Amino acid sequence: MTSIVASTASSTASIRVAAPASARGVARGCARVNARHASKRPSVRMKAIEAETVSVESEKVTAFYADQMVDEAGMLAQSTFPIAPEDLIAKCKLILAKNNGGEDPSLLAADFKFVAPVVGPLKKDPFLAAFQSFKLDEGFPDAKFNYYHFRVDPFEPSRVWYDARFFGTNTGDLIGGESLFLFPPYRQLE
């Protein structure tokens, strides 16, 4: 975590930024350089006129935040959507845990539609048939989806956004197997 400490005096202002060890070179294998500079902290010194400019800029930034940044908590608090954000996120996680509804189709609404930039819209039954045919668990037996940062959209309080960072090794067939010549498993060259 980066910490910023600011201090002012009558004619100068200084800002110290203490970067985490990984940002100072430890993660890159620069242990010797890091050991030499570990106690040094970068600093910026300003004249009084520059400090006033920073203050004006700070006011501009504060005004920008007030004018352009969304009060997510306030918007969600005013939402009339009947499912609370934490309950909606829990439902989203349950659907993911049940293979996007493939293991429990009752989790998806009767009028469910899958809409993506390239595929869809697909109604519930065609979506389930297509999704289950991918056989991701066979194609990537060591799959790790790494879901994180679940949040409810303040503009569309019925929508949950999340991020995922997938890792896995393609050692099995995908999408119907090698006979369809789509995504055969990775084979190391000898």
N, C-alpha and C positions, 0 to 999 in steps of 0.2 A: 504494500500500500504506500502510495506517495503521500508525504505530509508536507504541507506548505505552512511556513511560519513567517508572518510579516511583522515588522517592527518599524516604527517611525521615530525620527528625531527632528529637531528644528529644521535642519537643512538637508537631511538625507533620509532615504527609506531603503530598507534592504529586504529582500525576499530570499529565504533559504528553501531549497527543495531537496528533501531527503528521499532519494529513490530507493526502492527495495533492492536487496542484494542481487536478485536476478537481473535487474536492470543495470547494475554496475559491472556486469561481466562474469559473474560466477556461473551462470547458466551456459555461457558460451565457452567455458573452459579457460578463462583468462584469470586464473587464480592469482598469479604473480602480479599482474597489473592491478587487480582488485585489491590485493593486500597493500600495495603501495598507496592507493588512492582511497582506501576505505574510510579514512578519517576526514578526508577533504569533502566539503559540501559546496556545490556550486552556489554562488551568490550573485545578485545583481544589485548594484548601487546606483541610486538616482539622485539628481539634484532636486531641489524643492519644486521647481517648475515642472519637472517630469512627474513628481509625486502628485501634483495637482492634476495633471493630465490623466494619470491613472485613476484618480478619484472621479473625474468627469467620465472617463470610460466606464468605470464601475457603475456609475449612475445610468449610463446608456445600456449597459448589460442588464442591470436590474429592470429598467423599463422594458427592454426587449423580452425578458423572461415574463414579466407581467402581461405583456401584450401578445406574445406569440406562443408561450408554453401552455399546454392544456393542464388544467387542474383535474387530473385523473380521478383522484379520491373523491373530489367534490362531485364530478359528473356521475361516478358510480353510485354515490350516496343518494343522488337525486333520481336514479334510474327507477322505472316502474316495472322492469322485467321481473317476473315472479320468482326466479331462482337467484338466490344470493351468489355473488361471485365465487366464494370459496366452495359452495356446493356445485356450481357449474364446472369449476376446475376439477373437482373430485369425480364428476360424471365423465369428463373428458379423459381423465387418467384411467378410469375403469374401462372405457371403450378401447383405449390403447392396450390395456392389459389383456383384453379379450380379442386381440388381433384385429383391431379396427372393426369390431362387431362380428367378425367371421366366426368366432367361437360362441357367440350369443347374439344372434340377429335381433332378438327382442330389444336390445339396447338402442337400435336405430329406429327412428320414427317410421311409420308406414309410408309417409310421403318423402322419405329421405332421398336426397340427390347428391351425387358426388360430382363436383364441378372443379376442373383443373384447367390450366392454360392449354394443354394439348389434348386431354381426354375429357369427355363428358359433354353435357351432363348425362350421368347414368343413374337410373332409378335404383332402388334398393337391391332387388334380386340380381340384375345384371352386374351391379357393383360387387356384390358378395361373390358371385360366380367368378368374375374376373380376378378379384383380389385373392381368392383362395387358390386360383390356378397358378399364381406366381411361385408358390412353394419357397418362400424366402428362407424358412427354417431348414430346408433341405439344401438349398444353394449356399447358404451362409450359416453353417451349424454353430459358429462361434460369434454370431451377430450380437452386437451391443449397440443399441439405438441411442443411448445417452440423451434422453429427453430432459429439458430444463427450461427455466424461465417461462412458466405458465402464467398467463395474465388474461384478464377479461378486457375486451376492447371497450373503452369508454364511449365511443360513438355507436357501437353496435353491441350492447350489453348481453346479447344472446350468443356472442362469438368468443371463443377461447383461442388465443394464439399461444404457440409454444415453439421452442427451437429444439433441434435434434442434431447430433453429430454422430453419424453412423460409422462404425468400424466393424469390419468382418472380412473373412477370407472366403472367396468363392471356390469351394471344393466340391460342390455338387451341382446338379443340373437345375436350371431355372426355367420358368415359363414352359412347362410341358416337356422338358428334357432335350437332349442333344438331337433327337430326331427332327425337331423343328428348327435346328441350327440357330436357335436363339440362346445366347449366353451359356455356352458350354462351360464346364468348370475350368478353372485355371489349371494348367499343367505346366510344371517346371520343365524347361528344356534341359536335356542331358548332354 
